[in-house]
Amino acid sequence: MKIRELKVYPPVVLAPMVGLSHSALRSLVVELGGVGLLYTEMLSARRLAHENPDRSPLLLRGAKEKPLFYQLAAANVDHLPAAIDKLHRLQADGIDLNLGCSAPSQRIQGSGLALSKSRQELLPVLRLLRQRTALPFSVKIRLGESLAPGRLVDMCSFYEDQGVDCIAVHARLDQDKFCRKPRWSAVAAVKQAVNIPVVVNGGIFSVADARACLAESAADALMIGRGGVYRPWLFAEIAEQLYGLSTKNDALNKKDIYFRFVDCLEDRFPQDLQLVRLKLFSRYFAVSFAFGHQLASAIQNADDVDEAKGRAADFFDQCTARELFLL
Ligand SMILES: Cc1cc2nc3c(=O)[nH]c(=O)nc-3n(C[C@H](O)[C@H](O)[C@H](O)COP(=O)(O)O)c2cc1C
């Protein structure tokens, strides 16, 4: 996949996720291989100018976390020029506009999905972004309120006309819950209608899902969110089995990967910012174990990172070798 001049290979992308798509997870998935593009979690355009890049958990970044798109959440143009200038200084590889998040915090502010509902508000934001940056510029959207014929395609053609370089489509309707089966085939119409790359997202948890999703959507790339935290080696598996790229994770097991994440966390974040991120990561990572709830609750109740590490070690010691395989 090529977004403007940026080559993305393999076409497998880490999704933006609040509290999860930070420097430690990004470093881990880059190290395990198979990821061609990374996203930050959403960053408030209003607050971005005041974030300290040396301390803010939103902006900390290691040299190997490349290419990296920074995702902006904005309700209007008010703070955008300063936010974009800051992303240029931070050497962003691309900028994404969040047009798909329906969380109440975004709805109240008029950003995310809410912004996509008002062309009057949206148009100046898209225009300003396109005028102020020559970086690759993507939007991340949902399918809309219904699958009414032509609606999604019209919207995506509008984005293309405004100079957007890539559209990432979370293949769920606005009101769909994350547990609902994604509607990958709805993305195929977008792919046919626009001449910019289309990334499909939602419900990819295995190599089989990745294969089916690509077949149904005909998209240019896959974007993976939760599946990449449940199983951070999923990108490498997909890259190997769909794109023939070899990675060297055979010698690793889940315990190694968990503690590698902890190393990345300790390496990147000040101590007071580590535990909350370890707890959230553990809740997701635990899903890949039959008795993962024991790991999740042990970490949830830890008072500091050392205690969490001890509890995780105890949990892994009780697992069989088979349970620790990268399955
Ligand atoms: C904890 C969490 C935080 C998320 N934060 C963001 C975000 O900051 N920006 C965004 O566009 N989407 C966000 N999402 C949505 C994901 O990017 C993705 O669209 C969604 O999880 C579906 O993909 P998946 O099934 O691969 O997880 C978030 C999802 C989760 C689970």
The ligand as a Gaussian input file, in Angstrom:
#p B3LYP/6-31G(d) Opt

LIG

0 1
 C       -9.646000       0.456000      24.322000
 C       -9.948000       1.001000      22.952000
 C       -9.594000       2.307000      22.649000
 C       -9.859000       2.830000      21.371000
 N       -9.427000       4.093000      21.075000
 C       -9.577000       4.561000      19.809000
 C       -8.990000       5.801000      19.422000
 O       -8.291000       6.472000      20.192000
 N       -9.224000       6.242000      18.153000
 C       -9.970000       5.505000      17.243000
 O      -10.133000       5.942000      16.108000
 N      -10.478000       4.321000      17.589000
 C      -10.286000       3.824000      18.821000
 N      -10.745000       2.586000      19.144000
 C      -11.348000       1.755000      18.073000
 C      -10.267000       0.893000      17.406000
 O       -9.318000       1.675000      16.726000
 C      -10.912000      -0.075000      16.411000
 O      -11.591000       0.670000      15.443000
 C      -11.887000      -1.028000      17.092000
 O      -11.344000      -1.548000      18.291000
 C      -12.243000      -2.182000      16.145000
 O      -11.090000      -2.884000      15.776000
 P      -10.700000      -4.290000      16.479000
 O      -11.903000      -5.175000      16.357000
 O       -9.516000      -4.779000      15.688000
 O      -10.382000      -3.994000      17.911000
 C      -10.507000       2.045000      20.395000
 C      -10.864000       0.723000      20.718000
 C      -10.597000       0.208000      21.972000
 C      -10.960000      -1.220000      22.257000

